[in-house]
Amino acid sequence: VYAAFDVPSALGIYHRLHGEIDLLLTDVVMPGRSGLELMDELLAKDSSLSVLLVSGYSDEVVHRRESLPAGVRLLAKPYLPEQLLE
């Protein structure tokens, strides 16, 4: 597990690990650029990357986009640990 405070930090981790990331777990709302922008950039590099978006504004996320890319899941906050594991 690698933690990043913002999109540039997350991209730095991704590049340092040469793309060896299996799952991106990101909040939609982040300082600076959004988690959606991070997701888009990483999926452009690796379309097989699994993505789990978390947000307290899940309705807004769905309305801002017609749909999420295939394989991308959205988990609404607050959530239980069991829901995250699922």
C-alpha angles and dihedrals in degrees: 000000000000122000125209128184096207144003097273090052091048091049090049091054091047092052094043089055091048092239095305093142118125100187135023111206109184140159113237092226112060135154110279109346119030131249087246090060090049090050092049093050095048094044089053087058096040118016091185093063113121113229131197115185119196123196144160085210099055095146090054091050092053092047094048090058128041088223141341120251118269112281095021115124128195122213117193121221132270097047136164123242088247090057091052091051091049 
